Amino acid sequence: MKLMFIGAAREVTGSCHYLNACGKHILVDYGMEQGQNVFENVDLPVEAPLIDYVLLTHAHVDHSGMLPLLYAKGFRGQIFTTEASADLCSIMLRDCAHIQMQEAEWANRKAKRSSEVKAVEPVYTMEDADGAIRHLVPCSYEQDVEVCDGIRIRFSDVGHLLGSASIEVWISEDGVDRKIVFSGDIGNKDQPLIKNPKYTETADYVVMESTYGDRLHSSEKPDYVKELAEIIQTTFNRGGNVVIPSFAVGRTQEMLYFLRKIKEDRMIEGFPDFQVFVDSPLAVEATGIFHKNQLECFDEEAMELVNKGINPITFPGLNLSITSDESKAINFDMTPKVILSASGMCEAGRIRHHLKHNLWRPECTILFVGYQAVGTLGRTIVDGAKEVRLFGEPIEIRAEIKTLVGLSGHADKNGLLEWIGAFKTRPKMVFVVHGEDGVAESFVQTLIDECDLDAYAPYSGTRYDLASGTFDYEAPPVRIVPKKKSVSDVFSRLIAAGQRLMGVIKRNEGGANKDLAKFADQINSLCDKWDR
């Protein structure tokens, strides 16, 4: 009865935990790392064909995105998740595969142009994504599921995303019974559309996230509709577009919920019929899945609209862009508009094209509405960069950069404490994961000092014996050493030539002014030609 921490240990993305119980090898999530990785992750302790089951908390790719790779390496077990998460994974994993294949194709074209011969292979293919999807096992909320002899699970709505769940796992092995709860990503309260987190009451062990474990959201509930309307009004008055990098699943639908209200109440003066473009095929499909699962997942406020026959996430003037031609046409129309496009951290997808066309325009606004991981393009822009590179071209940032503060799918420190405080029995240990290094450490201390709990933030590779309640191995941090960029022989020659030029300049000190002026003109002329 062993627990091992693989991913999202002292980091935010790449969630993965390993359970060995009742002779079965089980993963809880198998997510993709995004942004800057600080620590090395250990390999899975067993080969992919030996993994019997995956328990998936929700569909976000930092929890599900490596399932196709697991399939590609030989996994043929069952992936248990909620019904809505299964629906979302059926589109999100295919989208991930599409991105992997596109990026590999682009890298190979670039390699050919630079005479590099090493081919780049995608991390996984569309066939791998389809294979993983076929192994999804949809489960209802609050349904007890017998996974195998000695292991039972139950999913509870944790209010982070459509279909998101905490997972209760009951294990009975060799006369020892243990219950472990995996929080998944705990949702922020009073989010649009989806329900508040449901609390769990008992556990021997808890594995919980700590994304915002060191900060608080605003004590007053922000008026997102009013704030968004003000940003749109100001931008439209300047003649610009509001470009919103938005996660295709979850955040895009929330923004549509706000925009429907803004349009219904005619809050934008002078632009009553303004157009909204959702430029993401994935977001369009995800919006359909939100409709499909509204009865089980929508909150009371959203259901009031549904019961009145009102679709809470559609309205006149909403345009869904599917084809690349439809996407390109958006930026040829100079009428002020709202553009929602993925990815939310600007790392891939059509949003990069919209940034290329709008970042340099001072009349436009780039509005960030979600978490930006360290190392992502979105984080670079939010942190105040003056210029970024897109498609090999430097783009000066002149647009207004705004953030919708407080709009978060993650619980803050108080929300996390409220979730763990709902347990009626004191867990033997709380393992803190899914938080940046300092945040995880801080939240552990909070649990110890304020909640009188035993808490621990593991590094990747840490192993714990659930039966005896002892560590088998406490892994040390293994930091990733950034690889130095190699300098080509030709570029080395260029550097040497520049150094020689400086030597020639110094040796001509004291020469005739006429000759030195001519020499300076020649150097400046050469610089003008190559300074690009």
N, C-alpha and C positions, 0 to 999 in steps of 0.2 A: 504494500500500500504506500506507494511513493509519489511525491510531487516534485517536478523539476521545472525550473523557470528558464525559458528559452529566449523569448523576445519581449519587447516593451518593459525590460528590466532596467530601471533608472533612465528610461527613454519613453517617448510618447507613442511612437508608432511601431508597427511590426509585432503586434500582440501574438503570443504563442506560449502556452503552458502544456506540460506533458504529465499525464497520470498513468501510473502502472498499478493496476488493481485487478484482482480476480483473474489473473492470467491474461489480461487484455492491455493493449497499448492504445492510449487515448490522447488526442490533442484537444485542447480547448482553444479555439481560434488558430488560424495560421495566416497571419496578415503580412502585408507588404510594408517595408520600411520606406518612409517618405522624408524628404528634406535631409538635413545633416545628421549623420549617425556618429555618436560620440564613442560608443563602446562596441566591441566585437560581440557578436552573438555566437554561442556554441551551436554545433550541429545537433540535429535531432539524435537522441540516443539509440534509435533503431532505424533501420531502413524503411523507406516509404511503403513497400509491400507488406510490412509487418504491422503497420498502423491499422487497428481494427475499426476505430470510430473517431469522428471529429464532432465536438460539440461547439456550435457556432453561436456567439452572443448576438451578432447583428451583421448587416451586409456591408458596412463601410470597408473599403479595401485595405485599410490598415489592420483589419481583423480577418478579412476573407480573401484578400487579393492573391495569396500564394497557393490557394487550393488547386488551381489548375496545374501548377508545378508539381504538387504532391501527386496528382493523378498521372502526370507525365512520367514521374519516377516509379510508378507501379502501384500506387494506392488504389484499392478497389473496395474500401469499406463504406460504411454509411456516414452521412453528414447530417446530424440532427440539428434542426433549427426551427424557428417559428414559421408559420405559413407566409406571413408578409415578407420575412427575410428571405425565404426560398424564392418568392416571386422576384424580389429585388436582385438577388444573386444571379437569377437567370439572365438578367440584362447587364448587370455590373461586371460580372466575370467575363462576359463576351466583350464588353467595352474595354476592359483591361487588356485582353488578348489582342484586340484591334490596335491599341496604343503600342503594345510591345512589338507587334509586327511592323507597324508604321515606323517606329523609331529605328528598328533594325534595318529596314529598307533605306531610310534616310542616311544612316551611318555608312551603309555599304556604297551608296551613291557618292557620298563624300570621300570615302576611301579610294574609289576609282579615280576621282578627280585629282587626288593627291598622290597617286601611284602606290598607295598602300594596298597590299594584296590580301591581308587577313580579313576573312568574312566575319560579319557579326551575326550571331544567331539570336532570335527573340528568346526572351526568358521562357515563354511558352506560346503555344499556337491556339487558334480558334478551336481546333479539334480537342486540345487539352481542356479548354474551358467547357466545351460541350460535354466532355467526359465527366468532369467534376460535377456539373449541373445535374447529370443523370443520377448521381448518388445522393442528392439532397433528399432528406426525409422531413416533410413539413409536419410540425406539431402545433397543436392549439395551446394558447396560454392556459396555465393552471391545470394542464393535463399531466397526470403521472404516466411516465413512459418507462417500461421495462426494457432497458438497453440490452442486458444479458443477465445471466445468473449472477446475482449479487450486486448489480448496479442498476439504480433507478434514478431518473432525472425529472425535473420540472422547470418550465420556463415561466418567468413572471415579467410583466411589462415594466421596464425600467425607465421609460419616458425619454429616451435619447433620440430615437429615430423610429420611423414606422417599422414595427416588428422587432425592435431592440428588446433585449431581455437580460435579466440576471438568471443564472442557472444554479439550481439546487441539485447537488449530486449526493445520493445516499449510497454508501459502499458497505457491504458486509462480506468479510473475508476472514476465514480461520477463526470464527467466533468473535471477531472484533468488528464493531459497527462504528462508522464515522460518517459525519455529514460535512461536506465542504461546499461553500457558496462562492461562485465566481460572479462578481458584480457586473461584468461588462462595463460599458460606459454609462455612468449614471446621469440621467437627464436633469436639466434645469427645470424648475417648477414654472407653471403658468406659461408654457410655450404655446404658440398658435398651433392649432390642428390636433396635436397628439396629447395623450393623457399624461398626468403627473406620474412620477415613479411610484411603483408599488413596493412596499417594504416587506422584508423577510424577518421572521421572528427568531429562528433558531439556527445555530451552526456550531460545529466544533472548530472549523477553520474557515476563514474568509480571505479571499483574494480580491482586493478592491483597487480601483483606479484612483489616481490622484492628480489628474491633469491640471485642475485649478485648486490644488490643495493648499496654496499659499496666498490666495487672493479672494476678494469678495466682489460679487456683482453689486451694482448700485442697490442701496437699501430701498429706494423708491423705484417702483416698477416704471421703466421708461415708456413713454408714449411713442412707440416705434412708427406708428402711422403718421403722427404729426411731424416727427423728425425726418422721416423719409420724404414726406410731402414738401417740407422746407428745402431739402437738398435738391429735389427735382425742380421746384419753382425757381430757385436761385440759378441753377444750371441752365434751365430753359430760357430764362430771361437774358442770359449771356449768349444764347444761340448754340449751346453745346449739348452733348449727349451725356447721359448718366450711364456709365459702364459698370456693371456689377459682376465681379468674379464670384461665382456662386457654385457651391457643391450641387451637382445635378440631382442628388437624392437628399431630400430633407430641406435644406436651406432654400433651394429654388421654390419649392412649394410654399414655404413660409412667406417668401417675398411676394409671391402671387396673391397670397391671402391678404397681405397688407395693401398691395396695389389695387385689388378689387375694391377694398374699402375706400381708398383715395379716389378712385374713379367714380364709385357710387355716390360719394358725397361731393363730387366736383370740387376738389380741394386745390386744383392747379389752375389759377386764374390765367386767362388768355390762351390756355391749351386744354380745353375740356375734352378733346378727343385724341389726346396724345397716344402714340403707339408704343406698345411694349413688345419686344422681341425676345423669345426664349430660343437661343441659338445653341442647342445641344440635343442631338437625337436621343441621348441617354436620358436627359431631363424630361423630354416629351414622353418617353416610355414610362419613366418613373412616375410621372403625374397620373398616367392611366392606372398604375398599380395603386397609387393613393386612393383613387376612386374605388377600385375593386375592394380594398380593405377598410373602407371608411366605417362600416358598422362595428367592427371589432376594435379599431385603433383610434378613431377620432374622439376628441374630448366633447364635453357637453355643449360648449359654445359653437363649435363647428357643426355638431349634429342638429342644433336648432335651425341652422341655415339649411342643412340637408332636408330636414323634415318639412321645411317651407318650400321645398323644390328648388332651392338656390344652390348652385354649385359653388362652394366657397373658394375655389382656386381657378376660376375662369371669368372672363368679362369681355365686353366689346373692346376692340382695339388690341387684343392679344394675338400675336402672330407666332406660330410655331415653325421654326426653320429646320428643315430636315436635310435637304440636299446642299452640297457645297456651293452651288449657284445661288441658292436662296441666302446662304450665309454671306457670300461676297456682296450681294446686292445691298445688304444693310448699310454698308459703309459708303456706298455711292449716293445714298439719299442723305442730303444735308439737313433735313428737317430734324429738330431736336426730338430725341427719343430715349427710351430706357432699353438697355441691352443687358440681358442676363445670359451669362455664358460660363461654361465649365472649362478647365477645372478651377475649383475654388481657391487653390494656392498658386494658380497660374503656371503650373509645371508642365501642362500639356493641354491639348484640345484647342478649340476655336477661340478661346479667350485671348490667346496670344496674338492672334490676328487683329482682334478688336483693340488690344493694347497698342499694337503697332500703328493703327490708324487714329488713335485718340489720345495716347499719352502725351504727345507733343503739342496738343491743342489746349491753350490756356483757358478756353471757354468751356472745356469738358470737365467732368468729375469722374474719378475712379473711386467707387464706393466699395470698401471691403466689409463683408458681413459675416466672416467666419474666422476661425483660428488659422494663423499663418505659422507653420512650423519653421524653426530655424533652418536656414540654408535654402529655402524656397524663394522663387522670384517674388511671390506675394510679400513675404517677410522683408525682402530687400527694398521693395517699393514703400511699404509701410514705415520702415525704419529711416526713410528720408533720402534714398539714393537720388542723385541728380541725373543719372543716365543709366540705362540698362541696354543689353544687347538682345535683339529679337531677330531670329532668322539670319544671324550673322551680321546684322546691321545695328550700329549704335543709335538708340532712340533717346533724345533728351526729354526729361520729365518736366513738362510745363503745366499739365492738368492739375486741378485741385485734387488732393488725395484725402479722402474722408473715411472714417470708420464708424459703423453703427455700433456704438459702445453698448456693451451689456447683452447684445444679441448672441447668445451662446447655447449650444445644445448640451453643454456640460454643466453639471452642478458646480457651484463654487465651494469654498471651504465649509461654509455653514451647511450647504446642501449635502455635502459628503458626510459631515458629522451627524446630520439628521438621519441619513440613511443608516449609518453604522449604529447610531444610538437607538434605532428601532428594534434591535435584537433584544429579546427578553432574557435570553441566556447569554452569559459572557463567553465569547469565543476563546479557545485556548491560545490562538495566535491570529493576528491580522497581517497578511502579507500585502505590502503596498507596492503597486506596479503602475505602469502607464502614466508616468510623470517624469519630467526632466530631473536630472540628478539631484539638484539642490531642493527642488520642490518635494520630491519623494522623501528626502531626508527630513525636511521641515515638517511634513505631514505625519511622519512616523513619530516625531517628538510631540506633536499636538495630540496624537492618540494616546501616547504614554502619559503626558502631563494633564490633559483635560478630560480624558475618558477612562483613565486607569486601565488601559488595555496593553497587553503584550503585542508589540508591533515590530515589523522588520521589513526593510526594503532590500530585496535580494538583487544581486548582480546575475547576469546570464550565466547559467551553469550550476547555480545553487540547487542542492537536492535536500529534500526534507522527508522524514519518515512519519507519515500520518498516524500510524499505529502506536509508535512509541513516543511521539511528540518530540523528536530530536532531529538535529541536522545531521545528515550524512556527510555533507560537504558545503562549506560556505565559500562561494567563488569570489575571488578578488576581481576588481575592475581591470578589464583589459581594454585600454583606449586604442582607438583607431589612429594610426599614424598616416597623415595625408601623404599620398604619393607625390613625389616631385615630378613636375612636368619635364619630360625629356626635351632637350634642345637639339634640333636637327643640325647636321653638319653644315648645311648651307647657311642657317641662321648664325651658327658659330663664326662662319667666315665673315658675315655681315658685322657682327660685333667686333671682330678683329679689325675690320676695315675702319670702323668708327674710331677705335682706339688709335689706329695709325693716323687718322685725320687730325685727332687732337694733338698728336706728337708733331705733325707738320705745322699746325697752327702755332704751337709754342716755339718751334725753331725759327719761325718768321717774325718773332717779336723784334721790334726795332727796325723793320723794313720800311721802305718808302710808303707813304700814306696812299699814293695812287695805286700801288700794287696790292696793298692790304685791302683797300676798298674793293678792287676788282675781285680779289679772292673771296671776300665776304659776300659779294653779290652772287658769285658762282655757287657758294655753299647754300645761300638762301634760295636760289633758284632750284637747286637740287632738293632741298627740303620741301619747297612748295609742291614739287612733283610727287613726292612720296609720302607727305604727311596727310594720311587719309583715315 
